[in-house]
Amino acid sequence: MYITNPDPYLLPSFRISPFRTEDISINNSLPDDNYIDTYFEQRFATKNFAYFENGRNAIFKALEYYQLRKDDTVTILTSSNNFYISGCVTSEIEKICKWSRKIVDSTKVIFVNHEFGIPYENVEDLKKYKLPIIEDCAHTFFSVDKNASIGTVGDFVIYSFPKVFSIQIGGLLVSNLETTLSKNSFIDKDKLDYIKKVLSHYIKDEKSITEKRRGNYQKIRKELESLGFTERFELKEGVVPGVFMFKVNNDEIKLDALKSYVQAHGIQCSVFYGERAFFIPVHQNLSEDNLAYFKVIIESFLKKVI
């Protein structure tokens, strides 16, 4: 049995991030380890990379490189081609210049958001505009596209560790340019040491993390299909999902009401604004019982409105 309409002070907590309360103690007890540097040096070969406190700071640092003026525009392109874009991205751009969702005369940089673990298709084709490219791989740390091009086309590539690992802090900026990025110069040393030891621990579970995320996606897809929903993005080979996003074609279902109801049961979620779609967590720390709980909560909402 799962409790619906719980006391608001007794909610569970299921985040889009795999971070859990117990990870505070687990991560604190981990031994110091810098293996993650070796991993990144092998993964990014001769490229420069630097640690940041979060992905937002990495975005701002990348934008700074281009010395943009207030009237310049950064054009944001996404995997879905929907207008939805996180405020974490737009707020950093707005500190420097304007942004648009299409190429305009004032476009000086193209910002490609590989949304929710889903690679932007044919990112190499954007080279035709002869503009600098930044790739946002916050959710796509492990995802691979058919041409193995994700993260290789942009001048800069941004990663956000909490989107993928059980950690509260950390981002990475990778440069495909000759410009030098100091690994340790953009974050407090104690925080950097913490990030390195935690990532060094979890990166060794790369295969397990990717398999579990894909497995959870397939399980919750099957559960929600029984309620009449269908996946928004196809789970292609090589894709490691950041969320499970599903289409809501029944107009009787009010998406904002669904969002409020699901959140009131301790599940982080959101409407994919601009489409009749909705997303929920799918990370590696969710059990089959957790996924079953998600279904029960969504089903209990449907019984109230349909």
C-alpha positions in Angstrom: 0.0 0.0 0.0 1.2 3.5 -0.8 -0.2 6.6 1.1 -1.9 9.3 -1.0 -2.7 12.7 0.3 0.0 12.5 3.1 0.7 15.0 5.8 2.7 17.7 4.1 5.3 17.5 6.9 5.8 13.7 6.2 6.6 13.7 2.5 9.2 11.5 0.8 11.7 13.2 -1.4 12.3 12.0 -5.0 14.4 14.4 -7.0 15.3 14.6 -10.6 18.9 14.4 -9.2 19.9 11.1 -7.7 21.1 12.8 -4.6 19.4 11.5 -1.4 19.6 12.7 2.2 21.6 9.7 3.2 24.3 10.6 0.6 25.4 13.4 3.0 26.9 10.8 5.3 28.0 8.4 2.6 29.9 11.0 0.7 31.4 12.5 3.8 32.9 9.1 4.8 34.5 8.5 1.4 38.4 8.5 1.3 40.3 11.2 -0.5 40.7 10.1 -4.2 41.7 12.0 -7.4 40.9 9.2 -9.8 38.3 11.4 -11.5 41.2 13.6 -12.9 42.6 10.5 -14.6 39.1 9.6 -15.9 38.7 13.1 -17.4 42.2 13.3 -18.8 41.5 10.0 -20.6 38.0 11.0 -21.7 38.9 14.4 -22.9 42.3 13.6 -24.2 44.2 16.8 -24.9 41.3 19.1 -24.1 41.3 21.6 -21.2 38.8 21.2 -18.4 38.1 23.0 -15.2 35.9 22.3 -12.2 33.2 24.8 -11.0 30.8 24.9 -8.1 27.9 24.3 -10.4 27.0 24.2 -14.1 25.6 27.8 -14.1 29.1 29.2 -13.2 30.6 27.1 -16.0 28.0 28.5 -18.5 28.9 32.1 -17.5 32.6 31.4 -17.8 32.2 30.0 -21.3 30.1 33.0 -22.4 32.6 35.4 -21.0 35.2 34.1 -23.5 33.4 35.7 -26.4 33.3 39.3 -25.0 29.7 39.7 -25.9 27.9 43.1 -25.9 24.5 43.8 -24.4 22.9 43.9 -27.9 24.4 40.6 -29.0 22.3 37.5 -29.0 22.9 33.9 -27.9 20.7 31.6 -29.8 19.5 28.5 -27.8 18.7 25.3 -29.7 17.3 22.2 -28.0 16.8 18.6 -28.7 13.0 18.9 -28.7 12.8 22.2 -30.6 10.2 23.3 -28.0 10.5 26.8 -26.5 10.9 25.4 -23.0 14.3 26.2 -21.6 15.6 26.2 -18.0 16.0 29.5 -16.2 19.4 28.2 -15.1 20.5 28.8 -18.7 18.7 32.0 -19.6 19.6 33.7 -16.3 23.3 33.3 -17.1 23.0 34.6 -20.6 20.9 37.6 -19.4 23.8 38.7 -17.2 25.7 39.4 -20.4 23.4 39.8 -23.4 20.1 38.8 -25.0 18.9 35.3 -26.0 16.7 34.0 -28.7 15.3 30.6 -29.8 16.2 31.1 -33.4 19.1 32.4 -35.4 18.9 36.2 -35.9 21.1 38.9 -37.3 22.6 39.7 -33.9 23.4 36.0 -33.0 27.0 35.7 -32.0 26.9 32.3 -30.3 24.8 29.2 -30.6 24.0 27.4 -27.3 22.9 23.8 -27.9 21.0 22.2 -25.0 21.1 18.4 -25.2 17.9 18.2 -23.2 17.2 15.6 -20.5 19.9 13.2 -21.7 18.6 13.4 -25.3 21.3 14.5 -27.8 20.5 17.3 -30.2 20.4 15.6 -33.6 23.1 16.3 -36.2 24.8 19.0 -34.0 27.7 19.0 -36.6 25.3 20.6 -39.1 25.3 23.8 -37.0 28.8 24.5 -38.2 27.3 25.8 -41.4 26.4 29.1 -39.6 30.1 29.7 -38.9 29.3 30.8 -35.3 30.8 29.7 -32.0 29.0 26.8 -30.4 28.5 25.9 -26.7 27.1 22.5 -25.8 25.1 22.1 -22.6 25.5 18.5 -21.6 24.2 18.9 -18.0 22.0 15.8 -18.3 24.0 14.1 -21.0 27.1 13.2 -19.2 26.9 9.5 -20.4 24.7 9.8 -23.5 26.2 9.1 -26.9 24.6 10.0 -30.2 24.9 8.0 -33.5 27.9 9.9 -34.7 29.6 10.1 -31.3 29.7 13.8 -31.8 28.0 15.1 -28.6 30.4 17.2 -26.6 33.0 17.4 -29.5 31.5 20.1 -31.7 31.2 23.1 -29.3 34.0 25.4 -28.4 32.9 24.7 -24.8 31.0 21.9 -23.2 29.2 22.2 -19.8 28.4 19.3 -17.4 26.5 19.4 -14.1 27.4 16.6 -11.7 24.2 16.6 -9.5 22.2 15.8 -12.6 24.0 12.5 -12.9 25.6 11.6 -9.6 24.6 11.5 -5.9 26.2 14.8 -5.1 25.0 18.3 -4.2 27.6 20.4 -5.9 29.9 20.6 -8.9 30.1 21.4 -12.6 32.7 21.0 -15.3 33.7 23.2 -18.3 35.6 21.5 -21.1 37.3 23.6 -23.8 37.8 22.3 -27.3 39.8 25.4 -28.0 43.5 26.0 -27.4 42.6 28.3 -24.6 43.9 27.1 -21.2 41.6 26.3 -18.3 43.2 25.7 -15.0 41.6 22.7 -13.3 41.6 24.1 -9.8 41.2 27.9 -10.2 37.4 28.3 -10.2 36.3 26.7 -6.9 37.3 26.6 -3.3 39.9 23.9 -2.5 37.8 22.1 0.1 34.8 21.9 -2.2 37.1 20.8 -5.0 38.6 18.0 -2.9 35.1 16.9 -1.9 33.9 16.8 -5.5 36.9 14.8 -6.6 36.6 12.2 -4.0 32.8 11.7 -4.5 33.1 11.6 -8.3 36.1 9.2 -8.1 33.9 6.9 -6.1 30.8 7.0 -8.3 32.5 7.1 -11.7 33.6 3.5 -11.1 29.9 2.6 -11.3 29.5 4.1 -14.8 28.1 0.9 -16.3 25.7 0.3 -13.5 24.5 3.9 -13.5 23.7 3.9 -17.3 22.1 0.4 -17.2 19.9 1.3 -14.2 18.7 4.6 -15.7 17.8 2.9 -19.0 16.1 0.1 -17.1 14.1 2.4 -14.9 13.1 4.4 -18.0 11.8 1.2 -19.7 9.9 0.1 -16.5 8.2 3.4 -15.9 7.3 3.7 -19.6 5.5 0.4 -19.4 3.7 1.4 -16.2 2.5 4.7 -17.6 1.5 3.3 -20.9 -1.1 1.3 -19.0 -2.5 4.7 -18.0 -2.7 5.9 -21.5 0.6 7.9 -21.7 3.4 7.6 -24.2 7.0 8.5 -24.1 8.0 12.0 -25.5 11.5 11.0 -26.6 12.4 7.6 -28.0 15.0 5.8 -25.9 17.6 5.3 -28.6 20.7 3.2 -28.3 23.4 5.1 -26.4 21.0 7.5 -24.7 21.1 7.7 -20.9 18.0 9.5 -19.8 17.9 12.4 -17.4 14.1 12.1 -16.8 11.1 10.1 -18.1 9.0 12.5 -20.2 5.6 11.4 -21.4 2.9 12.9 -23.6 -0.5 13.8 -22.1 -3.0 13.8 -24.9 -6.2 13.8 -22.8 -7.3 17.5 -22.6 -9.3 16.7 -19.4 -5.9 16.3 -17.6 -4.8 19.8 -16.4 -1.0 19.7 -16.4 -0.4 22.3 -13.8 -2.9 20.5 -11.5 -1.0 17.2 -12.1 2.2 19.0 -11.3 0.9 20.3 -8.0 -0.5 16.9 -7.0 2.6 14.9 -7.8 4.8 17.4 -6.1 2.5 17.3 -3.0 3.5 13.6 -2.8 7.2 14.3 -2.7 8.0 13.8 -6.3 10.0 16.4 -8.2 8.4 16.9 -11.6 7.3 19.5 -14.1 5.2 20.3 -17.1 7.2 20.5 -20.4 5.7 23.8 -21.1 4.8 24.4 -24.7 3.7 20.9 -25.2 1.2 18.6 -23.5 4.0 16.7 -21.8 5.3 16.0 -18.3 8.5 14.7 -16.7 9.4 12.8 -13.6 12.6 11.3 -12.1 14.2 8.2 -13.6 17.7 8.1 -12.0 19.8 5.1 -10.8 18.8 5.3 -7.1 15.1 4.6 -7.8 13.9 1.1 -7.0 11.0 -0.7 -8.6 8.9 0.1 -5.6 9.7 3.8 -6.1 8.6 3.6 -9.7 5.4 1.8 -8.6 4.7 4.6 -6.2 5.0 7.2 -9.0 2.4 5.3 -11.0 0.1 5.0 -8.0 0.2 8.7 -7.4 -0.4 9.6 -11.0 -3.2 7.1 -11.2 -4.8 8.5 -8.1 -4.8 11.9 -9.7 -6.5 10.6 -12.8 -9.2 9.0 -10.8 -10.0 12.4 -9.3 -10.3 14.2 -12.7 -11.5 11.6 -15.2 
